[in-house]
Structures are given as structure tokens and as C-alpha cells.
Amino acid sequence: QEPGSPGASQFRRAAGRIPEVPFGLSTSPAVLSHYDVAANTVRLFRRVHNDRRDLDMNSKDVDLEKMTHFVRMNELRLVTEYNPVTAIGVMQSSLQLHLLLITDKMSPKHPKRMRGYRAAAELFKGKILFILVDSNLKSNERTVSFFKLKKSQLPALAIFHTPDEEQDVLTLDEVSVERVQDFCNRFLQ
């Protein structure tokens, strides 16, 4: 309830560390009531499947590191980049269908690919978790080989149904909304 409290200060510092995630701080009873938030709580809204996670700030051991870790671990966006930090949030997702764009982030075509991929993600929000896998990261080599892909076959889309591990792969040159949509719809059928 106190904007000058140590917890609020830690919250502001965490917000500064993670500029790509929008943060908001409120002491308004109307706002807290609207979002059904107890005082001294960090509530993380996961847009991908209208989910939310809470971190109770009344605990004495919550500090800047724990708060930053909580946000990084639980954030899921329309397109979540897969790495060792986000892996936990991806695995805990309630969405059972995961679509991976496995691509070279250093490619000059990457920004255009991402525009098409993000636009397609909007169409399947709440149904499929869209994940970006950078093929340049050593930690992602196992993911690429799991789908029996070689670097020469990238970029590629890989869709994975977590309960039964059913999967399909599509190698492609261009990532367009239409190609992604067709691939997803075929798998869903």
C-alpha cells in the first residue's frame, strides 16, 4: 500500500531490468479490486492464455533477484523465445500445442519472418503456444535434433502436441501468416 516501501522500490528496479515487459504499480483500492489483487502482490498477466501468476510480496525473502526470476520464469508472450530461463514457463503452459519457429536470429530475413509469425500467433491465441527457437544457440541444438532437422533445412516450423508427443515439421523459405495458418490448421484437423 506504500509507494515508497522497500517492496515498491524492488518492483521498480525489476521493471528497469526487464524493459520489454510492461509494469504497473497501483495503490488504488478500485484498481486492486478490479484485478482481484491483494495488497503487496505482484500479479503477472500471461496474455497467451489469459492466465495470471501471483508473487506474494509480504514474504521477507522476496528481493530483486527473486522478483526478476519470477517474471522471467512465468512470462509468456504471443511469441516466447525459448531459452533455459523461459523453458520452465513453456513447460508449465496450459496450452498443449506448441508451434516452434526454428530459425537463425542473425539472418537478415529474421525481422520479416517474425512479423509473419507474430501475426499468425494472434490468430491462434489461447490455442497454440508460439515459440521462437534460435538455431545459433548451443543450448537449442537438442531441440533442433529432436525434430530431426539439420541447419541446412532451416528455417522450419515444428508443431508438437505435448500429451501424446505427436508432431509435424515444415521446412520453408518464407514465414507468412498464410503458411503458418495452413500448417496449424492441417495439424489441428
Disulfide bonds with the S-S distance in Angstrom:
none
